[in-house]
Amino acid sequence: MPDILASFGRLLNWTSLIDVALVALVIYLLLRLFSGTQAMQLLRGLLIVALVIAILSQVVDLPAFNWLLRNSLPVVLFAIPVIFQPELRRALERLGRSAPLFLQRGDTTKTQNLINEVVRSVDYLAQRRTGALIVFHGITELGDIIDRGVRVDGEVTFELLSTIFFPNTPLHDGAVIVRGDRLLAASCVLPLTDRELSDSQLGTRHRAAIGVTEQSDALVVVVSEETGRVSVARNGRIVRIDTNRLRAVLSDFFSTT
């Protein structure tokens, strides 16, 4: 027993503690970076596999297996940026900005007024089964989508949103892009997701909402023209909500973006 404690004491020094702490920090940051994204499950699986392999290679002498791991490492390092490209791009964009693009967190009045106008508009459109697609700009740039739409650059109000999505008006077909308290563009065409959707009631608007959130950190609110139901898409996922829940979702989005 004293020999075991002595060996443990030799291994456990300040350098090893810092080493372990740095590894734990990297794992924590990776999990936080990919939290809420489609890559989260894949990352967890990779971390578990890496941990099992590391333990196995230390406990058992497997020369051929260790050789395979060493030669596979370059391939894995090349594949990670490809697999996690959207998440890595999002993280680098956050690091490249010293402050949020819009709505400073301290300006709670402006944020709350925006949320009130949006919720009021969505409730109005949903009751009348008027289709709508509202994209809230995140960190990821949507310049190409904005440029293909019709420039508006107006304050986000109930009157503006309800007028744009009024049936048969020139701008009703397509999405509006909101950044801060400004509606930048209308009649914007969004990329459609290639995934098969299990819910038959999800139409083109919903596919577009999922598509743009697969490629960016935007939040998208959808009002179905067929059912009047309200849905929210983010990180490639879409859920149905009511207007009361929508207020909470928007508040959370603006407080964390």
N, C-alpha and C positions, 0 to 999 in steps of 0.2 A: 504493500500500500504506500509506504513512504516513497518508493521508487516511482510509482505512478504519479504521485503528487509532484515530485521533483521534476519529472519529465513534462508534466502539464505546466508547471511554473516556468520552465525554460521556453516553452512554446508561446505562452501567453505573456507578451510584453506590449509596450506601447505601440510599437510598429505594427504588430499583428492586429491590435485593437483598431487602429486607424484603418488598416487594410480592410477589415471586416465591415467597419462603419461605412467606408466608401462604396463597397459593393452593395450594401443594404440601401444606401442612398440612391445609387444608380437604379436599382430595381424599383424602389419606391417612385422615383421620378418617371420611369417608363410606364408603370401602372397608372400613375396619375395622368400622364400625357394621353394614354389611349383609353382612359376611362370613358364609358358611354359610347364607344365607337365599335364598329364591327370587328376591328382588329383585336379587341380586348381578349376574347376567348382564345384566339390564335396565340397571342403573346403569353397568356397563362400556360398554355400547352407547351410552348417553346421553353419557358422557364423551368417547368417541371421536368421536361425531358433533359434539359441541360444539367439540372441538379442531380438527377438519377445517374446520368453518364459520368459526371464528375466524381460522385461517390463510388461508383462501380470501378472506375479507372484507378482510384486510389487504393481500394480494398483488394482488388483482384489483379494479378499480373496478366494482362491480355495484350501482348505486343502487336498482334495483327489488328485488333480492334482499335488500339491507340493510334496505330499508323493510319487507319482509315479516318479517324477523327481529325488528325492533323492535316491530312490532305483534303478533307471536306470543308475545312474552315474557310478558305477563300471563297468557295461557292456560296456558303451560308452568308458571309459578309456582303457578297454581291447581291444576294437575293433579298436581304432585309430591306434595303432602300426601295426596291421595286415593290415589295409586298405592302410596305407601310408608307408609300409615297404621299398619299393625301394627308396622313397624320403628321409626317415629318415636315411637309411643306407648311402645314398649319402652325407647328411649333416654331419653325424658323421665322415665320411672319410675326409671331408674337414677340420673339426675341428682338426682331428688328424694329420694334416700335416701342417707344418709351411711354406711350399713353394710348388709351383706346381711341379708335377712329372717331367715335361719336359718343355723345351723351356722357359727359363726365359724371362720375358716380355721385359727386356732391350735389349736382343739380337735380334734386329729387322732384322738384315741382314740374320741370319740363318733362321729365320721364313719366310722371304720373298723368300729366295732361295728354301725352301721346297715347299711353295705354288706355285712358278713358275714351279717347276718340276712336281708337281701333276697335275696342270691345263694343262700343255703341254701334259702329258701322257693321261689324261682323254679325251682331245680333239682328240688326235691321235686314241685312242681306239674307241671313239664314231663314228668317221668318217668311220672306218672300221667295225663297228658293232661287235666289239670284247667285249664279256661280261667281266665285272670286278666288284670286290667287295672290297673296300678299307675301312678299319675300323681305325679311328683315336682314339687312347686311351685317355680317360678322367681321372677323379679321381678314378672312380670305377675300381678295379682290374679285369683283364681279364685273370688271370693266367691259369685257367682250359682250356680256349679256346686256348691260346698260346701253352700250353703243348701238346695238341692234334694235333697241326699242325707240320710243318717242320721248324725247326729253320733256320733263315737266318742271322739276325743281320747285315744287310748291310745298307749303306747310301741310303736314298730315292732319286733315280734319275730316269730320264725319261727312260734310257736304262734298268734299273732293272725292273721297273714296266711293260714296254711294253714287255719285254722278259718273265716275269712270266705269263702274261695273254695271251701270244701268243697261239693260238689254238693247242690243242693236246700235249702241253708240260706237263711234269709230275706235275707241280705245278699250272697249269692254273685253275683247278677246285677247288673252295673254295675261302676264303677271305684272304687278307693280313692284318696284324696288324701293325700299325704305331704308334710309340711312340717317340716324339721328331723328330729328323731327321734320326731315325733308323727304318728300316723295320725289326721288330722282328721275324716274322714268316709268312709263306705262307701256302696255302692249308688247311686253318683252317675251321672247321665246326662250323657254328653259329646256335643258337637255332631259330627255326621257330616260328613265331607268331601264336596263335590259333584263331585270329580274322578273320572274313570274310571280304575280301577286295572287295570293290564295283567295282574297275577297273579291267576288265578282262585282261588287258595288263600287270598287275603286276604279275611276275612269282616267281620262287623259290628264286632267288637272292633278290628280293624286300621283300619277306616274311622273309628272314633271316636278312635283314637290319633292318626291323621293330622289329623283335624278340630280337636282341641284344640291341637295343636302349630302349626297354621296361624294360630291366633288368640292364641297366647301363647308364651312361651319355656320352657314346661314340657318335661320329659323323660318319656316314657311307655314302660313295659315291658309287652309283651303276651306272654301264653302262649296258644298256639292250642289250643282244645279238640279239634279234629279231628286235628291232627298232633303236638301237643306241642312244636312249634318255638317258640323264643323270638325275639322281634323287639323292636327299639328304634325309637321315633319321636321326631324332633325337627325343628323348623323345617319342618314339612310333608313330611318325608321319612321313610321307614321302611326298615330293613334287618334281615335275619336275622343273629343272632349266637349263639354258644354261651355257656355260663355263665362260662367263663374270660374271654372278651372283655367280658362284662357287668360284671365287677368293674372293669376298666379304664375302661369308659365311665362308670360311676357315679363313680369317683374323679375323672375329668376334669370331670364335671358339677359336683360339689360344690366343686371347687377354683377354678372359674371363675364360678360363679353369685354 
